[in-house]
Amino acid sequence: MFRPLVILPSYNSGDNLPRSMRAARGFCDAVWAVVDASTDGSGALAADVAREVAGCRAIILEKNSGKGGAVLRALRDAAAAELTHAIVMDADGQHPAEAIPEFLARAKASPGSLVAGVPVFGPDAPAERVRGRLAGNFFAALETWAMGARDSLFGFRLYPVAPALRVLESVRSGRRFDFDTVMAVRLLWAGIPAINIPVPVRYPSRAEGGITHFRYVRDNLLLVRTHTRLVLGMLARIPALAAMRARAGTTD
């Protein structure tokens, strides 16, 4: 059984949220926007789309839970509805809905895998975004012995619902800006292989509603703490990772 959905975690995404919902619905039968206590009226816009477009749903959170918290709520509902795979993508127009069919095709062919987008940056990509992920990707590669998602911060991915839910519910981390990093590493530790696919990413201008909620000091400190825990966790898993590496080598 293969029953996918698209999850759009959203905080103050404005008019981009309903546009992203409609675009994703063109490629997937179920699209759920999780409006994370937004204050810009986008919750009402998402609710309008949910009333107008079959397969679309708006989940409105009264308390801000962070990206990981929003995805966790949707994964729990997806599991209850017997949906099997969840594409998580940004609600602000950064991620192209046209890439959804490739994610779905890869997941159908390998339903037990994480399908992880690897960003292909265009000339509109801020240099600090491109350079800033290098350290995180280095440590994520170390923590997974380079067997997991190649980009630890890119939020366009397809998760098998059941294992993703088990991983996220097993830890207290991964609720905010650390969500993508935690999932990239811990799913590999849980035995979920990664399929990496290139995906173009665009950065809408402020006039187009482009926003970032990244806070340089707060979120970098969060990522430092996250990678410290993950490196320590990797050291405890060296035998398991070595066995996983050996198995991967025999199937190449």
C-alpha positions in Angstrom: 0.0 0.0 0.0 1.3 3.4 -1.0 -0.7 6.3 0.3 1.4 9.6 0.3 0.6 13.1 1.4 2.4 16.4 1.4 2.9 18.3 4.7 3.5 22.0 4.6 4.6 23.3 8.0 4.0 27.0 8.0 4.7 30.0 10.2 3.7 33.4 8.8 4.0 32.3 5.2 1.4 34.7 4.0 -0.1 34.4 0.5 2.6 31.8 -0.4 0.9 29.2 1.8 -2.3 28.9 -0.3 -0.3 29.0 -3.5 2.0 26.2 -2.2 -1.1 24.1 -1.2 -2.7 24.4 -4.6 0.6 23.7 -6.4 1.3 20.6 -4.3 -2.3 19.4 -4.8 -1.6 19.2 -8.5 0.8 16.4 -7.9 -0.5 14.6 -4.7 -4.0 13.7 -3.6 -3.5 14.8 0.0 -2.0 18.1 1.0 -2.0 19.2 4.7 -0.9 22.6 5.8 0.1 22.8 9.5 -0.2 26.5 10.5 2.0 26.9 13.5 0.3 29.6 15.5 0.8 32.1 12.6 -0.1 35.8 13.3 -0.4 36.9 9.6 -3.8 35.6 8.8 -2.4 32.7 6.7 -4.4 30.2 8.8 -7.6 31.6 7.4 -6.2 31.5 3.9 -5.2 27.8 4.3 -8.7 27.0 5.7 -10.2 28.6 2.6 -8.2 26.4 0.4 -9.1 23.3 2.5 -12.8 24.1 1.9 -12.4 24.7 -1.8 -10.0 22.0 -2.8 -10.6 18.3 -2.2 -7.7 16.6 -0.5 -6.4 19.8 1.1 -6.5 20.2 4.9 -5.6 23.0 7.3 -4.3 22.0 10.7 -4.2 25.1 12.9 -2.0 25.0 16.0 -2.8 27.5 18.7 0.7 27.3 20.3 3.8 27.6 18.3 5.5 24.2 18.2 8.4 24.8 15.7 8.8 23.0 12.4 9.5 19.6 14.0 6.5 20.0 16.3 4.3 20.9 13.4 5.5 17.9 11.4 5.1 15.6 14.4 1.4 16.6 14.7 0.8 15.9 11.0 2.7 12.5 11.1 0.5 11.4 14.0 -2.6 12.3 12.1 -1.2 10.6 9.0 -0.5 7.4 10.8 -4.0 7.4 12.2 -5.4 7.9 8.7 -3.2 5.0 7.4 -1.2 7.3 5.1 2.2 5.7 4.4 4.6 8.4 3.2 4.9 12.1 3.8 6.7 14.7 1.6 7.7 17.6 3.8 8.3 20.8 1.9 8.5 24.5 2.6 5.3 26.6 2.4 7.0 29.8 1.2 7.7 28.8 -2.5 11.3 27.8 -2.1 10.7 24.2 -3.1 9.2 23.4 -6.5 6.0 21.4 -6.5 7.1 20.0 -9.9 9.7 17.9 -8.1 7.0 15.9 -6.2 6.5 13.2 -8.9 10.2 12.2 -8.7 10.0 11.9 -4.9 6.9 9.7 -5.2 8.4 7.6 -7.9 11.6 6.9 -5.9 9.5 6.1 -2.8 7.3 3.7 -4.7 10.4 1.9 -6.0 12.0 1.8 -2.5 9.2 2.4 0.1 11.4 1.8 3.1 13.8 4.7 2.2 14.2 8.3 3.1 14.1 10.3 -0.2 16.2 13.4 0.5 16.4 16.4 -1.6 19.9 17.9 -2.3 19.6 21.6 -3.0 20.7 23.0 -6.4 21.3 26.6 -5.7 20.6 29.3 -8.3 22.1 32.8 -8.5 19.4 34.1 -6.1 20.7 32.0 -3.2 22.2 34.1 -0.4 25.9 33.3 0.0 25.5 32.9 3.7 22.9 30.2 3.2 25.2 28.3 0.8 28.4 28.6 3.0 26.5 28.3 6.3 25.5 24.7 5.8 29.0 23.4 5.0 29.9 22.8 8.7 26.5 21.1 9.4 26.8 18.9 6.4 30.3 17.9 7.4 29.2 16.8 10.9 26.1 15.1 9.5 28.3 13.1 7.1 30.5 12.2 10.0 27.6 11.1 12.2 26.1 8.9 9.4 29.4 7.7 7.9 28.3 9.5 4.7 25.4 7.1 4.3 22.5 9.4 5.0 21.0 12.6 3.6 23.7 14.6 1.9 22.3 17.9 3.0 21.4 18.1 6.6 19.4 21.3 6.4 17.3 21.0 3.3 13.7 20.6 4.2 12.4 19.0 1.0 12.2 15.3 1.8 9.9 12.3 1.7 9.7 10.2 4.9 8.1 6.8 5.4 5.5 7.8 8.0 5.9 5.0 10.5 9.7 5.0 11.1 9.8 8.8 10.9 7.2 9.0 13.6 9.0 6.5 15.8 12.3 8.4 15.5 10.7 11.8 16.3 8.7 10.5 19.2 11.8 8.8 20.7 13.7 12.1 21.3 12.9 15.5 22.7 15.1 17.2 20.1 14.1 17.9 16.5 11.2 20.1 17.3 12.5 23.4 15.9 15.3 24.4 13.5 17.1 21.2 14.3 14.3 19.0 12.8 15.9 18.4 9.4 19.3 17.6 11.0 18.0 15.2 13.6 15.9 13.3 11.1 18.8 13.1 8.5 21.0 11.4 11.1 18.6 9.4 13.3 16.7 7.8 10.5 20.0 6.4 9.2 20.8 5.1 12.6 17.4 3.5 12.7 18.3 1.5 9.5 16.4 3.7 7.0 18.6 4.2 3.9 18.7 7.5 2.1 18.1 8.1 -1.6 19.5 11.6 -2.5 18.1 13.5 -5.4 19.0 17.0 -6.7 16.3 19.6 -6.4 16.4 23.2 -7.5 15.7 25.7 -4.8 14.7 29.3 -5.2 14.7 32.2 -2.7 11.7 34.5 -3.2 12.4 38.1 -2.7 10.7 40.1 0.1 8.3 41.5 -2.5 7.3 38.0 -3.3 6.7 37.1 0.4 10.2 35.6 0.9 10.9 35.3 4.7 13.3 33.6 7.0 12.7 32.7 10.6 16.4 31.7 11.1 17.9 33.5 14.1 21.7 33.5 13.7 22.8 33.2 17.3 19.8 31.2 18.7 19.6 28.7 15.9 23.4 28.2 15.4 23.7 27.4 19.2 20.9 24.9 18.8 22.7 23.2 15.9 25.9 23.1 17.9 24.2 21.4 20.7 22.4 19.0 18.3 25.6 18.0 16.6 27.4 17.5 19.9 24.7 15.0 21.0 24.8 13.3 17.6 28.6 12.9 17.5 28.4 11.3 20.9 25.6 9.1 19.7 27.6 8.1 16.7 30.6 7.0 18.9 28.2 4.7 20.7 27.0 3.2 17.4 30.3 2.6 15.7 29.8 -1.2 15.5 26.3 -0.8 14.1 27.5 1.8 11.5 30.4 -0.4 10.5 28.0 -3.3 9.9 25.7 -1.0 7.9 28.7 0.2 5.8 29.7 -3.4 5.2 26.2 -4.4 4.0 26.0 -1.3 1.8 29.4 -2.3 0.3 28.1 -5.8 -0.6 25.1 -4.4 -2.5 26.9 -1.8 -4.6 
